[in-house]
């Protein structure tokens, strides 16, 4: 996995998708999910969205440690549903 971006400035990530680009999920940053925030933020920066191909790529290299559980769950959902999620950062 490449070096991850700093996320101290992020309070939460908001994910939008589906046919009407509706709000799907908010992931607030907590001390125990910083790795998830970093991984999802990096994916959004690199690709502009969370896509099935991006999710597949990241899941292959994502550590199984507890701090990555939120990212792993969201990325698996993207793969299962074949959907794209737009990401909004709340600072």
BELPE-V317989 format. One record per residue. N is the residue number from 1. D_LAST is the distance of its C-alpha to the last C-alpha in whole Angstrom. Layout:
<<N & D_LAST> <N & D_LAST>>
This chain:
<<1 & 25> <2 & 23> <3 & 21> <4 & 18> <5 & 14> <6 & 13> <7 & 9> <8 & 9> <9 & 6> <10 & 5> <11 & 5> <12 & 7> <13 & 9> <14 & 11> <15 & 15> <16 & 17> <17 & 21> <18 & 24> <19 & 27> <20 & 25> <21 & 21> <22 & 20> <23 & 18> <24 & 19> <25 & 16> <26 & 13> <27 & 13> <28 & 11> <29 & 10> <30 & 14> <31 & 16> <32 & 18> <33 & 16> <34 & 14> <35 & 17> <36 & 16> <37 & 13> <38 & 14> <39 & 17> <40 & 15> <41 & 12> <42 & 15> <43 & 17> <44 & 15> <45 & 15> <46 & 19> <47 & 20> <48 & 18> <49 & 18> <50 & 19> <51 & 23> <52 & 26> <53 & 27> <54 & 24> <55 & 24> <56 & 27> <57 & 27> <58 & 24> <59 & 26> <60 & 29> <61 & 27> <62 & 25> <63 & 26> <64 & 27> <65 & 26> <66 & 24> <67 & 20> <68 & 21> <69 & 22> <70 & 19> <71 & 19> <72 & 23> <73 & 23> <74 & 21> <75 & 22> <76 & 26> <77 & 25> <78 & 24> <79 & 27> <80 & 29> <81 & 29> <82 & 28> <83 & 25> <84 & 23> <85 & 19> <86 & 16> <87 & 13> <88 & 10> <89 & 6> <90 & 4> <91 & 0>>
